[in-house]
């Protein structure tokens, strides 16, 4: 079985307004001076879990 990276918590979270009905939630995790990576997941109601940060 593969081992996950250690658990981390976001250093920043927020929302971006799309239109009247849609809002995008985001988290920033890891090294603020590191290379940026964007992780997108499924559609409405898909949600993210803490394990996705590992």
Backbone torsions as a table, in degrees:
resi	resn	phi	psi	omega
1	UNK	NA	138.9	179.3
2	UNK	-77.4	147.4	178.2
3	UNK	-96.5	136.5	178.0
4	UNK	-80.8	161.2	170.8
5	UNK	-67.1	160.4	177.9
6	UNK	-60.6	150.3	178.6
7	UNK	-64.9	142.0	176.4
8	UNK	-131.8	161.5	175.9
9	UNK	-117.2	151.8	179.5
10	UNK	-65.4	145.2	172.6
11	UNK	-93.7	-8.4	177.4
12	UNK	-156.7	142.1	173.4
13	UNK	-139.4	160.3	177.9
14	UNK	-179.2	-173.6	177.9
15	UNK	-133.0	150.6	174.7
16	UNK	-120.4	128.3	-179.9
17	UNK	-77.9	125.7	177.6
18	UNK	-89.6	-69.4	175.0
19	UNK	-142.5	-161.4	-177.2
20	UNK	-62.2	-28.1	-175.4
21	UNK	-107.4	-14.1	-170.8
22	UNK	-120.6	135.8	176.3
23	UNK	-134.6	136.7	-179.8
24	UNK	-105.3	125.1	176.8
25	UNK	-92.6	140.8	177.4
26	UNK	-136.8	157.5	173.9
27	UNK	-132.5	144.2	171.5
28	UNK	-114.7	124.7	-176.0
29	UNK	-132.4	163.4	174.7
30	UNK	87.9	-156.0	-177.1
31	UNK	-80.9	115.7	-179.9
32	UNK	-60.0	-22.8	179.2
33	UNK	-96.7	3.0	-178.9
34	UNK	-81.5	-177.3	178.2
35	UNK	-73.3	131.2	-179.5
36	UNK	-72.2	143.1	176.5
37	UNK	-134.8	138.1	176.5
38	UNK	-111.5	128.1	177.6
39	UNK	-115.2	118.4	177.1
40	UNK	-108.5	146.8	179.0
41	UNK	-127.2	-172.9	-174.8
42	UNK	-55.2	-175.1	-172.5
43	UNK	-75.6	-160.4	-175.9
44	UNK	-52.9	134.5	177.9
45	UNK	79.5	-1.0	-177.7
46	UNK	-66.9	-41.1	178.2
47	UNK	63.3	163.6	176.3
48	UNK	-120.0	158.2	175.9
49	UNK	-119.2	163.3	179.0
50	UNK	-62.3	-28.9	-179.9
51	UNK	-65.7	-22.9	179.0
52	UNK	-67.2	-18.2	176.9
53	UNK	-78.4	-12.9	-177.9
54	UNK	-93.9	NA	NA
